[in-house]
Amino acid sequence: MIKQILIGFIIGVIANLAGLYLYVYFFTDYEIEVALRLSYQDGFIGKLIALGAVLNFLPFFVFIKKKQDYRARGVLIATILSAILILISKIIDYV
């Protein structure tokens, strides 16, 4: 059970990072390092993380369809972690 949740969590984090990378690759003219630095400086990092988290829908629904509920929970935990990181970035922007 814990192993399946951990696998889902790792897949969720990888999907989030892949979504973030794909967004930067297709919609900006910057390299990933430059895009992350500029988005942090401009207060856009939370939105960038949220756009990356959209890709978590794919593994989540695949796991649900295959009846791998514990892996789907891991992806959901990774998505919640993304939301917490977005919240923290917003708090840092306002301070």
Summary of the structure (lengths in Angstrom):
residues: 95
radius of gyration: 14.3
end to end distance: 40.1
largest distance: 44.1
contacts: 290
relative contact order: 0.21
helix: 87%
strand: 0%
